[in-house]
Amino acid sequence: MTRFIPYPRRVYRKLFTTWARRNLKLIAFFAAVVLVLIAVETAVILLMLPRNGFSRWLLGALQATSVAMGLYATNAAFLANKREAI
């Protein structure tokens, strides 16, 4: 692996960091929604399902999906607002 970072990746990273600095409230909102969603999912799974391997797997899968959705929403919001990034 070389140390050279391709030009498009450098430009994309620079566009994203400048956009993220200007939209910290939006990113904080996405993070808060993900945390609340994870807390609700955890409470429901632990209170409603029996404690076995499947419920633990389901809890982990739901939490990972919630984090992935938050990251996807952030990236989609960035691409929707920055035409140059596409």
C-alpha positions, -999 to +999 in steps of 0.1 A: +000+000+000+014+033-010+013+065+010+000+084-019-037+094-015-055+098-049-066+133-058-104+125-059-102+111-024-083+141-011-109+165-026-138+144-013-123+144+022-117+181+022-153+188+010-167+165+037-147+181+065-157+216+055-193+205+052-192+187+086-178+217+103-206+239+090-233+213+099-223+201+133-259+204+146-272+181+119-245+155+127-252+158+164-289+153+157-282+121+137-260+109+165-287+116+191-313+098+171-291+068+167-283+067+205-320+070+214-329+043+188-302+020+203-314+026+238-350+018+229-340-013+209-319-025+238-346-020+263-372-038+242-350-067+234-338-072+270-373-069+285-394-088+259-372-117+246-358-145+266-321-143+273-305-167+248-280-166+220-305-155+194-317-125+214-281-114+219-274-118+182-305-099+173-296-071+197-261-068+181-275-069+146-300-041+154-274-019+170-250-023+141-278-016+117-287+016+136-251+028+135-249+020+098-281+039+091-268+070+110-236+070+090-255+065+057-279+094+066-249+116+073-232+107+040-265+111+021-271+145+035-236+155+025-240+143-010-274+160-013-259+193-003-226+192-022-228+187-059-191+189-063-187+157-042-207+136-067 
